[in-house]
Amino acid sequence: MIPCMATKTISLELDAYDKLKRAKREGESFSAVVRRAHFGPSDASGASILGALAELGVKEADRSAARFWQDGGMSGRSVSPSHWDGEVDS
């Protein structure tokens, strides 16, 4: 006999339900989806990541990389033209 587990009925807004449904794998229950979900800290920002790195004694180069991505990463930077653009010689 399969043991009966207690259940709880919850209400979700449609966008939350759709997100949960998309995360559901074939044959998986919604409970299993929630169990494997990882919820990050509510203050997951560039500043909090830099603070955590400092607490861990991370090297300056790694902190510089974190600051680079906090400041927008590659956005707004130009890309050199590719020598592969253009017509192919035949």
N, C-alpha and C positions, 0 to 999 in steps of 0.2 A: 504494500500500500504506500502511495506517495504521501509524505507529510503535508498537511495543509498549512500554508504560510498566511499570516495575516496580511490584509491588503488595505490600502488607503486610496480613496478616490480624490483626485485633484483636478482643478480647472486650469487650462492653459489658454492663452490667447492664441489665435490662429497662426501667427508668425512663429511662435515658440513651438507649437505642435508640428508645423511644417519642418522646422529645423531638426526636431527630435526624430521625425519620421525619415528625413534624409540621412540621418546618422545611423539608422537601424539597418543592420545587416540581415541577409536572408536567414530566416528561421530564428532570429533573435527577438527577444521580448523587449518592450520599452524599459522594463526594470533593468535588464542587462545593459542597455544603452546608457542609462543613468549611472549604473555601477562603474562602467569603464570611463565615464567622463572625468576630465581633469579640469577643475575650476581654479584659475589662477588667482593670485591676490588682487584685491580691488585696486591697489595702488601700483599696478604693473605699468610704470611709466619709465622713460629713459632715466629720469632723476633717481627713481627708486632702484633701478638696476645698477646705476653707477654707485649708489650708496652700498648696495649689497656686495658689489665687487670690491669696494674699499674695505669693507668689514672682513672679507675673505682674504685680504692681502694680495689681490690680483696685481700682476705686473702693470706698469704704466702703459706699455704698448697695448695691452688688452683694454685698459680704460680708455685710451685714445680711440680705439676702434669702436667702442660703445658710444663715445661722444660723437664720432663721425655719423653713426646711424641715427642717433638722437637728433642731430642737426639736419637730417633729411637725406643722408646717404648720397646717392648719385643724382638726386633730383636737381635740376637746374644746371647740370654740368653738360658741356658739349662733348660730342663723340667725334673722334677723328674720322674722316671719310675712309671708306674701305677701298682697297685697291681691287677688290673683287666686284665692285659695282661697275656697271657699264657692259658693253658688248663683249662677247667671247670671240676671240680670233678663230677663224676656221681655216 
